[in-house]
Amino acid sequence: MKLMRVGEIGREKPAMLDADGKIRDLSGHVSDIAGEAISPEGLARLSAVDPKTLPELQPARIGACVAGTGKFICIGLNFSDHAAETGATVPPEPVIFMKATSAIVGPNDNVLIPRGSEKTDWEVELGVVIGKTAKYVSEADALDYVAGYCVSHDVSERAFQTERAGQWTKGKSCDTFGPIGPWLVTKDEIADPQNLGMWLKVNGETMQNGSSKTMVYGVAFVVSYLSQFMSLHPGDVISTGTPPGVGMGMKPPRFLRAGDVVELGIEGLGTQKQTFQADL
């Protein structure tokens, strides 16, 4: 299934994309794409619904593909080729940092370049959405706790991230720096999350063209690893790292400016398109 949320900010309706690309209203079955609705039992109930019996919704703004996200967890330097382009060494264990949930927006919403920013950068990433509480789970069982996958854009302000004292969080958490969606694609539709093409363009020019197969730590390992340190809850999002081609790795580096348009996508998970504008 391709689950989504459509409507004005704060008034999104839960919906499903049918086989013909029509948006179908799920609000008669669930209150939102969140919590129990994305549990294994909740997804089983939704999968039993015939999309043709659901009211059709007219195209509208697409919101973030999941609601009620308590944790937005990111994995740094998780692609060997990306680590190489930034001059970093692949870490012996996953690098974990948090992105504020207040950064979450819809996949096609405008992204705000924060005041004082000089180095706003792009990163297409595979997002993993948790469907049931995971604590001390094994790698072999880890995917049982995943509801599905989505496109995640880990927008970053590199000067905030690495040139000012402290940790990475403040360079990752600016308002609108976390577009997710357009869909939460349930895991049954993704045969292998470690073999998905990933791409990103800036103003029509391809910057990133990689694959999740070059991830150092795969989805199952990451979910298991995180669950040793914290419980993962339904609606939590894990952004699993980016392939090469980010602005900070170019020679000379290239960063985003107001008016730039970024398009990105992942095989089977849909596409995003954002216009960047100054946060005045």
DRENKOLVEX-151037 format. One record per residue (C-alpha): residue in three letters; x, y, z. Coordinates in pm, 1 decimal. Layout:
BEGIN
r | x | y | z
ala | X | Y | Z
...
***
This chain:
BEGIN
r | x | y | z
met | 0.0 | 0.0 | 0.0
lys | 91.3 | 361.0 | -51.8
leu | -44.0 | 556.0 | 244.4
met | -45.5 | 933.8 | 251.2
arg | -189.4 | 1242.5 | 415.6
val | -347.2 | 1519.7 | 209.1
gly | -483.3 | 1864.0 | 286.9
glu | -386.8 | 2191.8 | 446.2
ile | -122.6 | 2198.7 | 717.6
gly | -275.7 | 2070.3 | 1038.1
arg | -589.9 | 1947.3 | 859.8
glu | -452.8 | 1653.7 | 661.2
lys | -676.3 | 1355.0 | 585.8
pro | -545.9 | 998.5 | 585.2
ala | -550.5 | 856.6 | 235.1
met | -437.6 | 574.8 | 10.6
leu | -303.4 | 591.4 | -343.9
asp | -482.5 | 328.8 | -553.0
ala | -344.3 | 129.6 | -846.1
asp | -467.9 | 392.8 | -1091.1
gly | -296.1 | 677.7 | -909.3
lys | -619.4 | 809.7 | -756.2
ile | -618.2 | 938.9 | -398.8
arg | -870.8 | 756.9 | -182.0
asp | -1004.8 | 887.7 | 150.5
leu | -926.0 | 662.1 | 448.9
ser | -1080.1 | 885.3 | 714.6
gly | -1376.0 | 647.6 | 748.4
his | -1134.6 | 377.3 | 864.0
val | -855.9 | 556.5 | 1054.0
ser | -817.6 | 899.0 | 1207.2
asp | -464.6 | 945.0 | 1073.0
ile | -162.5 | 759.8 | 936.2
ala | -16.1 | 717.1 | 1281.8
gly | 0.1 | 498.7 | 1589.3
glu | -212.6 | 184.8 | 1581.6
ala | -307.7 | 243.2 | 1217.5
ile | 46.4 | 154.7 | 1108.1
ser | 87.1 | -142.4 | 1339.4
pro | 95.7 | -485.0 | 1172.3
glu | -268.1 | -536.6 | 1272.8
gly | -371.7 | -190.7 | 1156.7
leu | -200.4 | -230.4 | 821.2
ala | -362.7 | -572.3 | 776.5
arg | -705.5 | -414.6 | 825.1
leu | -629.9 | -138.6 | 575.7
ser | -498.2 | -384.3 | 319.1
ala | -832.3 | -566.1 | 333.2
val | -1017.0 | -251.4 | 225.3
asp | -1106.6 | -233.2 | -144.0
pro | -975.9 | 106.8 | -258.3
lys | -1264.2 | 137.2 | -507.3
thr | -1507.4 | 154.2 | -214.6
leu | -1333.7 | 462.1 | -75.4
pro | -1430.6 | 819.1 | -170.1
glu | -1192.6 | 978.0 | -419.5
leu | -1013.8 | 1293.1 | -308.1
gln | -916.9 | 1565.2 | -549.1
pro | -545.2 | 1641.9 | -577.7
ala | -434.6 | 1867.3 | -293.3
arg | -130.5 | 1949.8 | -86.7
ile | 46.2 | 1634.9 | 26.9
gly | 149.1 | 1636.7 | 390.0
ala | 418.3 | 1439.8 | 569.1
cys | 338.5 | 1072.0 | 513.4
val | 313.2 | 984.9 | 883.6
ala | 183.1 | 1176.0 | 1184.3
gly | 265.3 | 1152.9 | 1552.6
thr | 638.2 | 1114.7 | 1502.6
gly | 800.8 | 1117.7 | 1843.3
lys | 1159.0 | 1071.2 | 1724.6
phe | 1326.5 | 1167.1 | 1397.7
ile | 1655.8 | 978.2 | 1412.8
cys | 1930.0 | 1017.8 | 1153.1
ile | 2230.7 | 803.4 | 1071.4
gly | 2541.7 | 991.8 | 963.1
leu | 2816.6 | 884.9 | 723.1
asn | 2629.4 | 564.1 | 640.4
phe | 2730.5 | 542.5 | 273.7
ser | 3090.9 | 450.0 | 206.8
asp | 3108.5 | 664.4 | -107.3
his | 2957.2 | 965.8 | 70.3
ala | 3201.4 | 935.6 | 359.3
ala | 3486.0 | 933.2 | 106.8
glu | 3367.8 | 1250.7 | -68.3
thr | 3356.7 | 1440.8 | 262.4
gly | 3699.8 | 1314.2 | 368.0
ala | 3552.3 | 1123.6 | 661.2
thr | 3631.2 | 772.2 | 775.9
val | 3351.4 | 518.0 | 784.4
pro | 3264.4 | 489.5 | 1156.6
pro | 3302.5 | 158.3 | 1344.1
glu | 2943.4 | 195.0 | 1465.3
pro | 2652.1 | 401.6 | 1326.2
val | 2669.7 | 774.8 | 1392.2
ile | 2337.2 | 874.7 | 1550.2
phe | 2193.9 | 1224.1 | 1570.1
met | 1845.4 | 1363.8 | 1612.6
lys | 1648.6 | 1593.8 | 1387.5
ala | 1378.3 | 1795.9 | 1562.4
thr | 1028.0 | 1675.8 | 1473.8
ser | 934.8 | 2041.9 | 1421.8
ala | 1142.0 | 2023.1 | 1101.7
ile | 893.6 | 1780.5 | 942.8
val | 697.2 | 1909.3 | 642.8
gly | 529.8 | 1770.9 | 334.5
pro | 731.8 | 1646.9 | 37.0
asn | 652.0 | 1943.1 | -186.3
asp | 633.6 | 2221.5 | 71.1
asn | 871.5 | 2514.3 | 41.9
val | 1192.5 | 2481.3 | 243.2
leu | 1312.3 | 2783.2 | 439.3
ile | 1678.8 | 2881.3 | 434.2
pro | 1736.4 | 3000.8 | 792.2
arg | 1862.6 | 3343.8 | 885.4
gly | 2239.9 | 3363.2 | 871.7
ser | 2270.5 | 3051.9 | 656.4
glu | 2547.2 | 3035.2 | 400.8
lys | 2576.6 | 2658.3 | 359.4
thr | 2233.3 | 2498.6 | 323.1
asp | 2281.7 | 2157.7 | 162.4
trp | 2078.6 | 1867.4 | 24.4
glu | 2070.4 | 1495.1 | 110.8
val | 1831.2 | 1237.5 | -34.7
glu | 1778.9 | 957.8 | 217.8
leu | 1580.3 | 639.1 | 266.7
gly | 1334.3 | 689.6 | 550.6
val | 1223.5 | 397.2 | 767.3
val | 891.4 | 428.8 | 952.3
ile | 848.6 | 219.7 | 1267.7
gly | 516.9 | 36.0 | 1304.4
lys | 536.0 | -121.4 | 1650.3
thr | 743.4 | -68.8 | 1962.7
ala | 1094.6 | -207.9 | 1926.8
lys | 1322.2 | -265.1 | 2223.8
tyr | 1627.8 | -490.9 | 2228.0
val | 1529.8 | -652.5 | 1898.0
ser | 1764.5 | -874.0 | 1699.7
glu | 1880.2 | -791.3 | 1349.4
ala | 1700.8 | -1104.6 | 1226.4
asp | 1368.9 | -977.6 | 1364.0
ala | 1418.1 | -605.1 | 1307.5
leu | 1214.6 | -567.4 | 988.2
asp | 911.3 | -707.3 | 1172.0
tyr | 898.2 | -370.0 | 1349.8
val | 903.6 | -163.1 | 1029.5
ala | 575.2 | -34.4 | 887.4
gly | 729.4 | 86.5 | 563.5
tyr | 958.8 | 325.8 | 384.1
cys | 953.6 | 679.3 | 246.5
val | 1166.2 | 942.3 | 78.5
ser | 1336.8 | 1162.1 | 337.2
his | 1518.7 | 1486.5 | 255.5
asp | 1774.9 | 1551.4 | 527.2
val | 1828.2 | 1920.7 | 456.2
ser | 2136.8 | 2045.4 | 641.0
glu | 2303.5 | 2376.4 | 722.8
arg | 2670.9 | 2279.6 | 720.2
ala | 2808.9 | 2584.2 | 901.7
phe | 2555.1 | 2536.3 | 1181.6
gln | 2632.2 | 2164.0 | 1179.2
thr | 3011.0 | 2153.0 | 1183.3
glu | 3160.1 | 2500.1 | 1223.1
arg | 2988.6 | 2608.8 | 1542.7
ala | 3041.3 | 2455.8 | 1884.9
gly | 2835.5 | 2156.3 | 1987.2
gln | 2671.7 | 1869.1 | 1806.6
trp | 2510.1 | 1830.8 | 1464.1
thr | 2147.9 | 1870.6 | 1572.4
lys | 2120.4 | 2245.9 | 1524.7
gly | 2240.4 | 2219.2 | 1165.6
lys | 1977.4 | 1955.6 | 1091.8
ser | 1669.7 | 2079.8 | 1277.1
cys | 1579.7 | 2415.4 | 1124.1
asp | 1212.5 | 2461.4 | 1040.9
thr | 1115.3 | 2273.7 | 719.6
phe | 1445.6 | 2079.3 | 708.7
gly | 1265.0 | 1742.5 | 718.1
pro | 1037.7 | 1678.8 | 417.1
ile | 907.7 | 1318.8 | 423.9
gly | 681.7 | 1142.6 | 174.1
pro | 489.4 | 1157.4 | -53.8
trp | 388.6 | 810.9 | 63.5
leu | 453.5 | 563.2 | 336.0
val | 507.5 | 255.9 | 119.6
thr | 438.6 | -56.2 | 324.2
lys | 728.6 | -294.7 | 347.8
asp | 552.0 | -570.6 | 153.1
glu | 590.6 | -356.2 | -161.1
ile | 967.5 | -321.3 | -121.8
ala | 1142.3 | -650.4 | -194.7
asp | 1484.6 | -529.2 | -82.7
pro | 1539.3 | -194.8 | 91.5
gln | 1912.8 | -240.5 | 26.3
asn | 1876.1 | -218.0 | -351.2
leu | 1689.9 | 104.6 | -425.0
gly | 1805.4 | 370.8 | -668.4
met | 1827.6 | 719.8 | -514.6
trp | 1863.7 | 1053.2 | -696.0
leu | 1849.5 | 1426.7 | -642.5
lys | 1856.1 | 1725.5 | -879.4
val | 1911.5 | 2095.9 | -817.8
asn | 1755.3 | 2322.0 | -1080.9
gly | 1735.2 | 2022.4 | -1313.8
glu | 2100.7 | 1920.9 | -1273.5
thr | 2164.0 | 1575.8 | -1128.6
met | 2370.1 | 1597.8 | -811.5
gln | 2310.7 | 1260.2 | -646.3
asn | 2267.2 | 931.9 | -830.1
gly | 2328.4 | 641.3 | -595.9
ser | 2177.2 | 333.3 | -439.7
ser | 2089.5 | 207.0 | -95.4
lys | 2312.9 | -91.5 | -171.4
thr | 2617.3 | 115.6 | -71.1
met | 2485.2 | 171.9 | 281.8
val | 2741.6 | 62.1 | 538.5
tyr | 2480.0 | -34.7 | 796.1
gly | 2159.1 | -169.6 | 645.5
val | 1803.7 | -108.1 | 760.9
ala | 1773.4 | -423.8 | 972.1
phe | 2103.2 | -357.6 | 1148.2
val | 2015.7 | 7.7 | 1214.5
val | 1673.9 | -72.5 | 1362.1
ser | 1824.5 | -342.4 | 1584.0
tyr | 2116.6 | -119.0 | 1684.2
leu | 1897.5 | 177.3 | 1779.7
ser | 1665.7 | -47.4 | 1979.9
gln | 1954.5 | -139.5 | 2210.8
phe | 1973.8 | 223.0 | 2327.3
met | 1613.8 | 347.7 | 2309.2
ser | 1267.2 | 213.7 | 2245.5
leu | 1141.4 | 286.4 | 1896.2
his | 771.3 | 368.7 | 1875.2
pro | 507.8 | 367.8 | 1599.3
gly | 553.9 | 673.1 | 1380.8
asp | 921.7 | 720.0 | 1461.6
val | 1124.7 | 792.8 | 1148.0
ile | 1482.8 | 682.7 | 1085.0
ser | 1666.2 | 862.8 | 805.1
thr | 1941.6 | 624.2 | 704.6
gly | 2208.7 | 834.5 | 533.2
thr | 2283.8 | 973.3 | 190.5
pro | 2481.2 | 867.1 | -118.5
pro | 2754.5 | 1090.9 | -264.1
gly | 2688.3 | 1417.4 | -442.7
val | 2610.4 | 1660.3 | -161.6
gly | 2707.6 | 2024.0 | -198.2
met | 2974.9 | 2023.4 | 73.0
gly | 3162.8 | 1747.7 | -113.2
met | 3196.5 | 1942.9 | -438.6
lys | 3507.4 | 2128.0 | -540.9
pro | 3437.3 | 2409.8 | -484.8
pro | 3145.8 | 2342.2 | -248.9
arg | 2800.5 | 2441.1 | -371.9
phe | 2508.3 | 2536.9 | -152.7
leu | 2143.2 | 2627.4 | -194.5
arg | 2011.2 | 2978.0 | -244.6
ala | 1662.0 | 3128.7 | -244.6
gly | 1480.5 | 3032.4 | -563.5
asp | 1660.1 | 2701.1 | -612.4
val | 1437.1 | 2403.9 | -688.2
val | 1533.4 | 2060.2 | -557.5
glu | 1377.6 | 1739.9 | -689.1
leu | 1454.8 | 1399.6 | -540.5
gly | 1325.6 | 1046.6 | -535.6
ile | 1382.7 | 683.7 | -446.9
glu | 1289.6 | 384.7 | -658.0
gly | 939.1 | 268.2 | -564.0
leu | 890.4 | 540.3 | -302.6
gly | 794.3 | 842.0 | -511.8
thr | 941.3 | 1187.5 | -559.4
gln | 961.4 | 1523.8 | -387.0
lys | 1000.1 | 1878.5 | -520.5
gln | 1082.0 | 2180.7 | -306.8
thr | 1148.1 | 2545.8 | -376.7
phe | 1392.6 | 2701.7 | -133.7
gln | 1320.1 | 3047.3 | 1.2
ala | 1467.0 | 3278.6 | 261.6
asp | 1321.9 | 3262.3 | 611.5
leu | 1275.3 | 3634.8 | 667.0
***
